[in-house]
Amino acid sequence: MSLINLDQYTVKQNRAVSRVLDTLDRMDRRTGLHYSEKRAHERKDFRGIVWISLPDSDAIDDQESTTIKVWSRSISQSGLSFIYPFPIYRSNIMVGIPVQDSHIAWFRSEIVRQKEIQEEQFWEFGVRFVGKVIT
């Protein structure tokens, strides 16, 4: 699977990023009360860049992977939401979140939800953190 990084987005994709994030935020506000009662952890807005690392499909072991930057939308203790212009056909990924200066905290994660935003040709992904990677 070939992945693209943020700096490889087309002009059209870059313009769509803000619209997609704004649309998803509006949808969350409308349904927020209903779903907030079902969530184990409070979700916080987090518009920022995070790293996604996926194991290469033809790698013999899980040591080879492709890492890209994507836009995140919200975060909680148990996971986060991010957008990407294509579907991702893996469920187990690594997520890197920037913390303190230039340090990145990495989490083994599982994609638990994918939703296509058809009018913008983007996908939203819901990720559940499985465990922190100790470095």
GROMACS elastic network, one bead per residue, 0.5 to 0.9 nm:
[ bonds ]
;  ai    aj funct       b0    kb
    1    56     6  0.74840   500
    1    57     6  0.69829   500
    1    88     6  0.84691   500
    1    89     6  0.82210   500
    2    66     6  0.87184   500
    3    66     6  0.76508   500
    3    67     6  0.84907   500
    3    68     6  0.73435   500
    3    86     6  0.85701   500
    3    88     6  0.89181   500
    4     7     6  0.80880   500
    4     8     6  0.59588   500
    4     9     6  0.72381   500
    4    68     6  0.68348   500
    4    69     6  0.85166   500
    4    85     6  0.88573   500
    5     8     6  0.53583   500
    5     9     6  0.69979   500
    5    67     6  0.83219   500
    5    69     6  0.55060   500
    5    70     6  0.70791   500
    6     9     6  0.54819   500
    6    14     6  0.83566   500
    6    68     6  0.75173   500
    6    69     6  0.58197   500
    6    70     6  0.61901   500
    6    71     6  0.81789   500
    7    10     6  0.85377   500
    7    69     6  0.86332   500
    9    12     6  0.78908   500
    9    13     6  0.56437   500
    9    14     6  0.60852   500
    9    85     6  0.84925   500
   10    13     6  0.50789   500
   10    14     6  0.62183   500
   10    15     6  0.86578   500
   11    14     6  0.51507   500
   11    15     6  0.62733   500
   11    16     6  0.86609   500
   12    15     6  0.52238   500
   12    16     6  0.62362   500
   12    17     6  0.89310   500
   13    17     6  0.63689   500
   13    85     6  0.73606   500
   13   120     6  0.81819   500
   13   121     6  0.82382   500
   13   122     6  0.83324   500
   14    17     6  0.54148   500
   14    18     6  0.78881   500
   15    18     6  0.66082   500
   15    19     6  0.73826   500
   16    19     6  0.51673   500
   16    20     6  0.59894   500
   16    21     6  0.85785   500
   16   120     6  0.62727   500
   16   121     6  0.84927   500
   16   122     6  0.82952   500
   17    20     6  0.52549   500
   17    21     6  0.62254   500
   17    22     6  0.85919   500
   17    71     6  0.80620   500
   17    83     6  0.81388   500
   17    84     6  0.88820   500
   17   120     6  0.86172   500
   17   122     6  0.83985   500
   18    21     6  0.51505   500
   18    22     6  0.59873   500
   18    23     6  0.84518   500
   19    22     6  0.51244   500
   19    23     6  0.60101   500
   19    24     6  0.85712   500
   19   120     6  0.81493   500
   20    23     6  0.51232   500
   20    24     6  0.61581   500
   20    25     6  0.85493   500
   20    83     6  0.81712   500
   20   117     6  0.75654   500
   20   120     6  0.69028   500
   20   122     6  0.75754   500
   20   124     6  0.88771   500
   21    24     6  0.52258   500
   21    25     6  0.61366   500
   21    26     6  0.86924   500
   21    47     6  0.83040   500
   21    71     6  0.88393   500
   21    72     6  0.88076   500
   21    73     6  0.66514   500
   21    83     6  0.79946   500
   22    25     6  0.50702   500
   22    26     6  0.62392   500
   22    27     6  0.86943   500
   23    26     6  0.51607   500
   23    27     6  0.62769   500
   23    28     6  0.86727   500
   24    27     6  0.50423   500
   24    28     6  0.61653   500
   24    29     6  0.87025   500
   24    73     6  0.85252   500
   24   124     6  0.86022   500
   25    28     6  0.50355   500
   25    29     6  0.62840   500
   25    30     6  0.88154   500
   25    45     6  0.87217   500
   25    73     6  0.82125   500
   26    29     6  0.51374   500
   26    30     6  0.64562   500
   26    31     6  0.88543   500
   27    30     6  0.52355   500
   27    31     6  0.63529   500
   27    32     6  0.80622   500
   28    31     6  0.51844   500
   28    32     6  0.50693   500
   28    33     6  0.87843   500
   28    35     6  0.87731   500
   29    33     6  0.78038   500
   30    33     6  0.76955   500
   30    34     6  0.88061   500
   31    34     6  0.56128   500
   31    35     6  0.64764   500
   31    36     6  0.84930   500
   32    35     6  0.53930   500
   32    36     6  0.56252   500
   32    37     6  0.86232   500
   33    36     6  0.52585   500
   33    37     6  0.67070   500
   34    37     6  0.60855   500
   34    38     6  0.74425   500
   35    38     6  0.51882   500
   35    39     6  0.64744   500
   36    39     6  0.52888   500
   36    40     6  0.83858   500
   36    41     6  0.85328   500
   36    42     6  0.73120   500
   36    43     6  0.81355   500
   37    40     6  0.81023   500
   39    42     6  0.69236   500
   39    43     6  0.83072   500
   40    77     6  0.88892   500
   40    78     6  0.80293   500
   41    76     6  0.60605   500
   41    77     6  0.61246   500
   41    78     6  0.67303   500
   42    75     6  0.85131   500
   42    76     6  0.59337   500
   42    77     6  0.76939   500
   43    74     6  0.64502   500
   43    75     6  0.55541   500
   43    77     6  0.79854   500
   43    79     6  0.87842   500
   43    80     6  0.82801   500
   44    73     6  0.87635   500
   44    74     6  0.54685   500
   44    75     6  0.53380   500
   44    76     6  0.61173   500
   45    72     6  0.89478   500
   45    73     6  0.61768   500
   45    75     6  0.64611   500
   45    76     6  0.89022   500
   46    49     6  0.89779   500
   46    72     6  0.63347   500
   46    73     6  0.51049   500
   46    75     6  0.59976   500
   46    80     6  0.87367   500
   46    81     6  0.89176   500
   47    71     6  0.67640   500
   47    72     6  0.53173   500
   47    74     6  0.66559   500
   47    82     6  0.89604   500
   48    70     6  0.83216   500
   48    71     6  0.56852   500
   48    72     6  0.52941   500
   48    73     6  0.70399   500
   48    74     6  0.88527   500
   49    69     6  0.62611   500
   49    70     6  0.56012   500
   49    72     6  0.58267   500
   49    97     6  0.79463   500
   49    98     6  0.80449   500
   50    68     6  0.84118   500
   50    69     6  0.56334   500
   50    70     6  0.56310   500
   50    71     6  0.63684   500
   50    72     6  0.62489   500
   50    82     6  0.83812   500
   50    95     6  0.70470   500
   50    96     6  0.56986   500
   50    97     6  0.52226   500
   50    98     6  0.68085   500
   50   104     6  0.89133   500
   51    67     6  0.65589   500
   51    68     6  0.56056   500
   51    70     6  0.62634   500
   51    71     6  0.87597   500
   51    94     6  0.80254   500
   51    95     6  0.56231   500
   51    97     6  0.66055   500
   51    98     6  0.84779   500
   51   104     6  0.86706   500
   51   106     6  0.86694   500
   52    66     6  0.81616   500
   52    67     6  0.55056   500
   52    68     6  0.54179   500
   52    69     6  0.62261   500
   52    70     6  0.70342   500
   52    93     6  0.69220   500
   52    94     6  0.57503   500
   52    96     6  0.62999   500
   53    65     6  0.62597   500
   53    66     6  0.54748   500
   53    68     6  0.64741   500
   53    69     6  0.88537   500
   53    93     6  0.58502   500
   53    95     6  0.63875   500
   53    96     6  0.79251   500
   54    57     6  0.86270   500
   54    64     6  0.86386   500
   54    65     6  0.53351   500
   54    66     6  0.54222   500
   54    67     6  0.64882   500
   54    68     6  0.87146   500
   54    90     6  0.75608   500
   54    92     6  0.75542   500
   54    93     6  0.50964   500
   54    94     6  0.65354   500
   55    58     6  0.86534   500
   55    59     6  0.73815   500
   55    61     6  0.84985   500
   55    62     6  0.57406   500
   55    63     6  0.73518   500
   55    64     6  0.59011   500
   55    66     6  0.63627   500
   55    67     6  0.87912   500
   55    90     6  0.86606   500
   55    92     6  0.84833   500
   55    93     6  0.72843   500
   55    94     6  0.87531   500
   56    59     6  0.53093   500
   56    60     6  0.88252   500
   56    61     6  0.88358   500
   56    62     6  0.75455   500
   56    63     6  0.86233   500
   56    64     6  0.58265   500
   56    66     6  0.63617   500
   57    60     6  0.85427   500
   57    64     6  0.89893   500
   57    65     6  0.85088   500
   58    61     6  0.87427   500
   58    64     6  0.89535   500
   59    62     6  0.67021   500
   59    63     6  0.76579   500
   59    64     6  0.59597   500
   59    65     6  0.79912   500
   60    63     6  0.82310   500
   60    64     6  0.81732   500
   61    64     6  0.69379   500
   62    65     6  0.71041   500
   67    94     6  0.88017   500
   70    82     6  0.68264   500
   70    83     6  0.66703   500
   70    84     6  0.64396   500
   71    81     6  0.87869   500
   71    82     6  0.56126   500
   71    83     6  0.57831   500
   71    84     6  0.73993   500
   72    75     6  0.79248   500
   72    80     6  0.72951   500
   72    81     6  0.58115   500
   72    83     6  0.64697   500
   73    80     6  0.74526   500
   73    81     6  0.54637   500
   73    82     6  0.54628   500
   73    83     6  0.75066   500
   74    79     6  0.86401   500
   74    80     6  0.55583   500
   74    81     6  0.53497   500
   74    82     6  0.74519   500
   75    78     6  0.79525   500
   75    79     6  0.59229   500
   75    81     6  0.64785   500
   76    79     6  0.53604   500
   76    80     6  0.61105   500
   77    80     6  0.83573   500
   77   129     6  0.80841   500
   78   127     6  0.83826   500
   78   128     6  0.57523   500
   78   129     6  0.53800   500
   78   130     6  0.80665   500
   79   109     6  0.79640   500
   79   110     6  0.89606   500
   79   126     6  0.73931   500
   79   127     6  0.52351   500
   79   130     6  0.86203   500
   80   125     6  0.82850   500
   80   126     6  0.60437   500
   80   127     6  0.53145   500
   80   128     6  0.68280   500
   80   129     6  0.80030   500
   81   124     6  0.69354   500
   81   125     6  0.55184   500
   81   127     6  0.60920   500
   82   123     6  0.84183   500
   82   124     6  0.57898   500
   82   125     6  0.53859   500
   82   126     6  0.68484   500
   82   127     6  0.80931   500
   83    86     6  0.88420   500
   83   122     6  0.67395   500
   83   123     6  0.55518   500
   83   125     6  0.61122   500
   84    87     6  0.74412   500
   84    88     6  0.85360   500
   84   122     6  0.57266   500
   84   123     6  0.53927   500
   84   124     6  0.66071   500
   84   125     6  0.79068   500
   85   120     6  0.86371   500
   85   121     6  0.61673   500
   85   123     6  0.58047   500
   85   124     6  0.86735   500
   86   116     6  0.87128   500
   86   121     6  0.76422   500
   86   122     6  0.61457   500
   86   123     6  0.61331   500
   87   114     6  0.78041   500
   87   115     6  0.88640   500
   87   116     6  0.80033   500
   87   122     6  0.81703   500
   87   123     6  0.62936   500
   87   124     6  0.87969   500
   87   125     6  0.88984   500
   88    91     6  0.80188   500
   88   111     6  0.89666   500
   88   114     6  0.85400   500
   88   123     6  0.88535   500
   88   125     6  0.88362   500
   90    93     6  0.71303   500
   90   110     6  0.86103   500
   90   111     6  0.75970   500
   91   109     6  0.81852   500
   91   110     6  0.52971   500
   91   112     6  0.73337   500
   92   108     6  0.74468   500
   92   109     6  0.58549   500
   92   111     6  0.64816   500
   93   107     6  0.85237   500
   93   108     6  0.62726   500
   93   109     6  0.52848   500
   93   110     6  0.60175   500
   93   111     6  0.73808   500
   93   127     6  0.89158   500
   94   106     6  0.65785   500
   94   107     6  0.55643   500
   94   109     6  0.54812   500
   94   110     6  0.81272   500
   94   129     6  0.88679   500
   94   133     6  0.89627   500
   95   105     6  0.81142   500
   95   106     6  0.55336   500
   95   107     6  0.52157   500
   95   108     6  0.66145   500
   95   109     6  0.65280   500
   95   127     6  0.87681   500
   95   129     6  0.83214   500
   96   104     6  0.56703   500
   96   105     6  0.54224   500
   96   107     6  0.64437   500
   97   103     6  0.84590   500
   97   104     6  0.53179   500
   97   105     6  0.52125   500
   97   106     6  0.64343   500
   97   107     6  0.82375   500
   98   101     6  0.78610   500
   98   102     6  0.67902   500
   98   103     6  0.59688   500
   98   105     6  0.63432   500
   98   106     6  0.89046   500
   99   102     6  0.68222   500
   99   103     6  0.54480   500
   99   104     6  0.57130   500
   99   105     6  0.66393   500
  100   103     6  0.57870   500
  100   104     6  0.80972   500
  101   104     6  0.88249   500
  105   132     6  0.76381   500
  105   133     6  0.75164   500
  105   134     6  0.85072   500
  105   135     6  0.86769   500
  106   131     6  0.87906   500
  106   132     6  0.60949   500
  106   133     6  0.53915   500
  106   134     6  0.78943   500
  106   135     6  0.85703   500
  107   129     6  0.61912   500
  107   130     6  0.70025   500
  107   131     6  0.55781   500
  107   133     6  0.53945   500
  107   134     6  0.88330   500
  108   128     6  0.87444   500
  108   129     6  0.60976   500
  108   130     6  0.53217   500
  108   131     6  0.52287   500
  108   132     6  0.61572   500
  108   133     6  0.66416   500
  109   127     6  0.63300   500
  109   128     6  0.55393   500
  109   131     6  0.70715   500
  109   132     6  0.88065   500
  110   126     6  0.84917   500
  110   127     6  0.54988   500
  110   128     6  0.52542   500
  110   129     6  0.65065   500
  110   130     6  0.68073   500
  111   114     6  0.75010   500
  111   125     6  0.66704   500
  111   126     6  0.58505   500
  111   128     6  0.64116   500
  111   129     6  0.89595   500
  112   125     6  0.75851   500
  112   126     6  0.56377   500
  112   127     6  0.56262   500
  112   128     6  0.65156   500
  113   124     6  0.79551   500
  113   125     6  0.55163   500
  113   127     6  0.70173   500
  114   123     6  0.66589   500
  114   124     6  0.56871   500
  114   126     6  0.64420   500
  115   122     6  0.86430   500
  115   123     6  0.55270   500
  115   124     6  0.51696   500
  115   125     6  0.65590   500
  115   126     6  0.86680   500
  116   119     6  0.88434   500
  116   120     6  0.87874   500
  116   121     6  0.72897   500
  116   122     6  0.60574   500
  116   124     6  0.63442   500
  116   125     6  0.88844   500
  117   120     6  0.57274   500
  117   121     6  0.58933   500
  117   122     6  0.52229   500
  117   123     6  0.55750   500
  117   124     6  0.72172   500
  118   122     6  0.66849   500
  118   123     6  0.80361   500
  119   122     6  0.81451   500
  120   123     6  0.87398   500
  129   132     6  0.76938   500
